[in-house]
Amino acid sequence: MNFQQLRSIREACRCGYNLTEVANVLYTSQPGVSRQIREVEEELGVDIFERNGKRLTGLTEPGKGILPIIERLLLEAENLRQAGNDYSDQARGTLAIATTHTQARYVLPKVVQQFRLAFPEVRIALQQSAPEHIAEWVLSGKADIGIATEGLSAFKDLVSFPCYEWNHVVVVPDGHLLLAKPQLSLEDLAKFPLITYDLGFTGRGHIDEAFKQAGLRTDIVLTAMDSDVIQQYVALGLGVGLVASMAIETGNENQRAQGLRTISASHLFQSNVTRLAVRRGAYLRAYTYDFIQKFAPSLSREEIRAALVEQEA
């Protein structure tokens, strides 16, 4: 058997057993994919997939045991390639980072700038999406690193590291009634229409949980992925904004231009932890370690390597 045959089996599972889609992913033909799968099954002497006519419908019991082995073999093949690249040319390559808009817009620019000065021949590919998609991209190998606040620690095949904590802040137009409050309460906030992040983004779960625990109903009139968009609609008078503190810390000039003011909300909502994740068992190139340490200086290479070994065990 060969790696292309193994990729056909892996992608058949990832693509929901749609062989046309598998063929598109692997840049080959559907009959070619079917043949490669059959050749492996014949060599092993077992059916990996259940079928309805010529259509694949799921994994057989032997297939469920074989698939993780195929995943490991393909991961090690990729690790071997990465190791070769690392030793032959340590300062050149591509670093694919999957992250949310908030991280890409407000946190990563300085890190990327420092990294580019150290590794000018490494191309950076930033991919932005929701946390669940970020996890999927890292697990599939489409991204080397995933960075997000919510969800990354829930995947057993990802090794994730806490990087830093942050809180939400309240954003209102200058002169708003909430600015007169000596200390803001959830009850105060619940009296106004709210504008904040989409579900699953940028600590939104902690916002919802705080109001739920207080027994308060909220009127969330608009949600967005982008902190700038949230603040724009706050400036238009549509409601009170709840945004990440780092969006304010790096955007004070823009905020002043829009006539906006901020109020601390660290006492109202649970603090959030931004995490960085890599795929368990993946080989990390030297410049990947360097990027991680620039993003989270508290992490050492020894700690990262030890965590990878511990997770593999």
For each residue, the residues with C-beta under 8 A, 3 or more apart:
1: 5 6 39 40 43
2: 5 6
3: 6 7 73 74 77
4: 7 8 26 36
5: 1 2 8 9 36 37 39 40
6: 1 2 3 9 10 40 70 73 74
7: 3 4 10 11 26 74
8: 4 5 11 12 22 26 33 36 37 40
9: 5 6 12 13 36 37 40 48 66 67 70
10: 6 7 13 14 67 70 71 74
11: 7 8 14 15 22 25 26
12: 8 9 15 17 19 22 33 37 49 56
13: 9 10 17 59 67
14: 10 11 25 140
15: 11 12 18 19 21 22 25
16: 21
17: 12 13 49 55 56 57 58
18: 15 21 22
19: 12 15 22 23 30 33 34 56
20: 23 24 30
21: 15 16 18 24 25
22: 8 11 12 15 18 19 25 26 30 33
23: 19 20 26 27 28 29 30 32 33
24: 20 21 27
25: 11 14 15 21 22
26: 4 7 8 11 22 23 33
27: 23 24
28: 23 32 33
29: 23 32 33
30: 19 20 22 23 33 34
31: 34 35
32: 23 28 29 35 36
33: 8 12 19 22 23 26 28 29 30 36 37
34: 19 30 31 37 38 54
35: 31 32 38 39
36: 4 5 8 9 32 33 39 40
37: 5 8 9 12 33 34 40 41 48 49 56
38: 34 35 41 42
39: 1 5 35 36 42 43
40: 1 5 6 8 9 36 37 43 44 48
41: 37 38 44 45 46 47 48 49
42: 38 39 45
43: 1 39 40
44: 40 41 48 62 66
45: 41 42
46: 41 60 62 63 66
47: 41 50 51 60 62 63
48: 9 37 40 41 44 59 60 62 63 66 67
49: 12 17 37 41 56 57 58 59 60 63
50: 47 56 57 58 59 60 63
51: 47 54 55 56 57
52: 55 57
53:
54: 34 51
55: 17 51 52
56: 12 17 19 37 49 50 51
57: 17 49 50 51 52
58: 17 49 50
59: 13 48 49 50 63 64 67
60: 46 47 48 49 50 63 64
61: 64 65
62: 44 46 47 48 65 66
63: 46 47 48 49 50 59 60 66 67
64: 59 60 61 67
65: 61 62 68 69
66: 9 44 46 48 62 63 69 70
67: 9 10 13 48 59 63 64 70 71
68: 65 71 72
69: 65 66 72 73
70: 6 9 10 66 67 73 74
71: 10 67 68 74 75
72: 68 69 75 76 281
73: 3 6 69 70 76 77
74: 3 6 7 10 70 71 77 78
75: 71 72 78 79 141 279 281 282
76: 72 73 79 80 281
77: 3 73 74 80 81
78: 74 75 81 82 141 282 283
79: 75 76 82 83 281 282 283
80: 76 77 83 84 283
81: 77 78 84 85
82: 78 79 85 86 282 283 285
83: 79 80 86 87 283
84: 80 81 87 88
85: 81 82 88 89 93 285
86: 82 83 89 90 283 285 286
87: 83 84 90
88: 84 85
89: 85 86 92 93
90: 86 87 285 286 287
91: 119 121 122 287
92: 89 121 122
93: 85 89 122 123 285 287
94: 122 123 124 125
95: 115 122 123 124 125 144 145 285 287 288 291
96: 125 127 137 142 143 144 145
97: 108 124 125 126 127 143 144 145 146 147 291
98: 127 128 129 133 134 137 138 142 143 145 146 147
99: 103 104 108 126 127 128 134 146 147 148
100: 103 104 128 129 130 131 134 147 148 149 201 202 225
101: 104 105 128 225 226 227
102: 105 106 107 149 201 202 225 226 227 244 246 247
103: 99 100 106 107 108 147 148 274
104: 99 100 101 107 108 126 128
105: 101 102 108 109 226 227 228 247
106: 102 103 109 227 244 246 247 249 250 251
107: 102 103 104 110 111 246 274 295
108: 97 99 103 104 105 111 112 126 147 295
109: 105 106 112 113
110: 107 113 114
111: 107 108 114 115 291 294 295
112: 108 109 115 116 124
113: 109 110 116 117
114: 110 111 117 118 294
115: 95 111 112 118 119 122 124 287 290 291 294
116: 112 113 119 120 122 124
117: 113 114 120
118: 114 115 287 290
119: 91 115 116 122 287 290
120: 116 117
121: 91 92
122: 91 92 93 94 95 115 116 119 287
123: 93 94 95
124: 94 95 97 112 115 116
125: 94 95 96 97
126: 97 99 104 108
127: 96 97 98 99 134 137 142 143
128: 98 99 100 101 104
129: 98 100 133 134 137
130: 100 133 134 198 200 201 225
131: 100 134 135 148 149 150 151 152 200 201
132: 135 136 151 200
133: 98 129 130 136 137
134: 98 99 100 127 129 130 131 137 138 143 146 147 148 151 152 277
135: 131 132 138 139 146 148 151 152 154 155 158 277
136: 132 133 139 140
137: 96 98 127 129 133 134 140 142 143 146
138: 98 134 135 141 142 143 144 145 146 158 277 278 279
139: 135 136 155 157 158 279
140: 14 136 137
141: 75 78 138 279 282
142: 96 98 127 137 138
143: 96 97 98 127 134 137 138 146
144: 95 96 97 138 278 282 284 285 288
145: 95 96 97 98 138 276 277 278 288 291 292
146: 97 98 99 134 135 137 138 143 152 158 276 277 278
147: 97 98 99 100 103 108 134 163 274 275 276 277 295
148: 99 100 103 131 134 135 151 152 274 275 277
149: 100 102 131 202 203 272 273 274 275
150: 131 200 201 202 203 204 205
151: 131 132 134 135 148 154 155 200
152: 131 134 135 146 148 155 158 160 275 276 277
153: 158 160 275 277
154: 135 151
155: 135 139 151 152 158 160 277
156: 280
157: 139 279 280
158: 135 138 139 146 152 153 155 277 278 279 280
159: 277 278 279 280 307 308 311
160: 152 153 155 275 276 277
161: 275 276 277 292 296 299 304 307
162: 273 274 275
163: 147 273 274 275 276 295 296 298 299
164: 273 274 296
165: 271 272 273 274
166: 203 244 245 246 271 272 274
167: 245 264 265 266 269 271 272
168: 203 206 207 242 243 244 245 265 266 268 269 272
169: 242 243 244 245 248 262 263 264 265
170: 178 184 189 240 241 242 262 263 264 265
171: 230 231 234 240 241 242 243 248 255 260 261 262 263
172: 176 178 179 234 240 241 260 261 262 263
173: 176 234 235 237 259 260 261
174: 179 259 260 261
175: 179
176: 172 173 179 240 261
177: 180 181
178: 170 172 181 184 188 189 192 240 263
179: 172 174 175 176 261 263
180: 177
181: 177 178 184 185 188 263
182:
183: 267
184: 170 178 181 188 189 263 264 265 268
185: 181 188 189 268
186: 189 190 210 211 214 216 268
187: 190 191 214 216
188: 178 181 184 185 191
189: 170 178 184 185 186 192 194 218 240 242 268
190: 186 187 211 216 217 218
191: 187 188
192: 178 189 219 239 240
193: 219 220 221 238 239 240
194: 189 218 219 220 221 239 240 241 242
195: 220 221 222 223 224 230 233 234 238 239 240 241 242
196: 204 207 220 223 230 241 242 243
197: 201 202 203 204 207 223 224 225 230 242 243
198: 130 201 204 223 224 225
199: 204 205 223
200: 130 131 132 150 151 204 205
201: 100 102 130 131 150 197 198 204 225
202: 100 102 149 150 197 225 227 243 244 272
203: 149 150 166 168 197 206 207 244 269 272
204: 150 196 197 198 199 200 201 207 208 223
205: 150 199 200 208 209
206: 168 203 209 210 269 270 272
207: 168 196 197 203 204 210 211 242 269
208: 204 205 211 212
209: 205 206 212 213 270
210: 186 206 207 213 214 268 269 270
211: 186 190 207 208 214 216 217 218
212: 208 209 215 216
213: 209 210
214: 186 187 210 211
215: 212
216: 186 187 190 211 212
217: 190 211
218: 189 190 194 211
219: 192 193 194 239
220: 193 194 195 196 223
221: 193 194 195 238 239
222: 195 230 233 238 239
223: 195 196 197 198 199 204 220
224: 195 197 198 229 230 233
225: 100 101 102 130 197 198 201 202 229
226: 101 102 105 229 230
227: 101 102 105 106 202 230 231 243 244 247 251
228: 105 231 232 247 251 254
229: 224 225 226 232 233
230: 171 195 196 197 222 224 226 227 233 234 241 242 243
231: 171 227 228 234 235 241 243 247 251 254 255 258 260
232: 228 229 235 236 258
233: 195 222 224 229 230 236 238 239 241
234: 171 172 173 195 230 231 237 238 239 240 241 260
235: 173 231 232 258 259 260
236: 232 233
237: 173 234
238: 193 195 221 222 233 234
239: 192 193 194 195 219 221 222 233 234
240: 170 171 172 176 178 189 192 193 194 195 234
241: 170 171 172 194 195 196 230 231 233 234
242: 168 169 170 171 189 194 195 196 197 207 230 265
243: 168 169 171 196 197 202 227 230 231 247 248
244: 102 106 166 168 169 202 203 227 247 248 272
245: 166 167 168 169 248 249
246: 102 106 107 166 249 250
247: 102 105 106 227 228 231 243 244 250 251
248: 169 171 243 244 245 251 252 255 262
249: 106 245 246 252
250: 106 246 247
251: 106 227 228 231 247 248 254 255
252: 248 249 255 256
253: 256 257
254: 228 231 251 257 258
255: 171 231 248 251 252 258 260 262
256: 252 253 259 260
257: 253 254
258: 231 232 235 254 255
259: 173 174 235 256
260: 171 172 173 174 231 234 235 255 256
261: 171 172 173 174 176 179
262: 169 170 171 172 248 255
263: 169 170 171 172 178 179 181 184
264: 167 169 170 184 267
265: 167 168 169 170 184 242 268 269
266: 167 168 269 271
267: 183 264
268: 168 184 185 186 189 210 265
269: 167 168 203 206 207 210 265 266
270: 206 209 210
271: 165 166 167 266
272: 149 165 166 167 168 202 203 206 244
273: 149 162 163 164 165
274: 103 107 147 148 149 162 163 164 165 166
275: 147 148 149 152 153 160 161 162 163
276: 145 146 147 152 160 161 163 292 295 296
277: 134 135 138 145 146 147 148 152 153 155 158 159 160 161
278: 138 144 145 146 158 159 282 284 288 308
279: 75 138 139 141 157 158 159 282
280: 156 157 158 159 308 311 312
281: 72 75 76 79 308 311 312
282: 75 78 79 82 141 144 278 279 308
283: 78 79 80 82 83 86
284: 144 278 288 289 292 304 308
285: 82 85 86 90 93 95 144 288 289
286: 86 90 289 290
287: 90 91 93 95 115 118 119 122 290 291
288: 95 144 145 278 284 285 291 292
289: 284 285 286 292 293 301 304
290: 115 118 119 286 287 293 294
291: 95 97 111 115 145 287 288 294 295
292: 145 161 276 284 288 289 295 296 299 304
293: 289 290 296 297 299 300 301
294: 111 114 115 290 291 297
295: 107 108 111 147 163 276 291 292
296: 161 163 164 276 292 293 299
297: 293 294
298: 163
299: 161 163 292 293 296 303 304
300: 293 303 304
301: 289 293 304 305
302: 305 306
303: 299 300 306 307
304: 161 284 289 292 299 300 301 307 308
305: 301 302 308 309
306: 302 303 309 310
307: 159 161 303 304 310 311
308: 159 278 280 281 282 284 304 305 311 312
309: 305 306 312 313
310: 306 307 313
311: 159 280 281 307 308
312: 280 281 308 309
313: 309 310
